[in-house]
């Protein structure tokens, strides 16, 4: 490890030939939330978080509220006036009230701006989540689709479905998505949450337990792939922004570097193969809607299949 990166991140940076650039990029990683970031957080209606459940499985989840529900109490402390619902796989971890590692993705879909905040957190009285920051850094706006979120309904009437494999409807959902979120974790450096986007069809589902998606050019720091290199446990989150449903997947991931396989995915520099272990679909779980989408101009055009 070094001051910025752990051994998995360094291994991926070196294999990709961007180690020196990544070292320069690492100088933009802070431990605090600067004033401009604090102001940004105050205007958000949602954040994505990644963490490990009590069984060691990694999940991605979403917290939401009226803008202002994210309150920076200082440069290091963030108070989130939201809590995972009882059907969420991370609920038990937060409900215990103990301190553990989480990764947070603060993203404004209307402007494509996103910030990653990693640190430790604990649930407070099953109403709030308090987080102490350890790593804070911005990411580029590539591959983020623009959506204007509008709050339209109550999420109290959820329907929850659990399985160990994907249904046909869930497979169609995944292969038509343009956005998902990914959570990973390092045994010592903690959890991380990030975003993946592309034109509909960029995620392939060869069978009911496998997803394959491209890794496009990004910030070259490789936090997600570095974590996967050291710990394959991975969580994915999809949000149906038109219907308000969510799909949470947990399993294990690995990276494919072989150019013969990568070439089948336009614009990809590597591939990630995700092997599903559990899936949770929650209907009527997300209170915001976005009916129009503006695709990122950076999304590679996909071959017709």
PyMOL commands that set and color helices and strands:
alter all, ss='L'
color gray80, all
select helices_A, chain A and resi 7-16+19-26+35-42+91-95+168-176+223-230+259-262
alter helices_A, ss='H'
color red, helices_A
select strands_A, chain A and resi 46-52+58-64+70-72+77-80+100-108+113-124+128-139+150-151+159-163+179-186+190-197+203-207+210-215+233-240+245-256+270-283+288-289
alter strands_A, ss='S'
color yellow, strands_A
deselect
rebuild
show_as cartoon
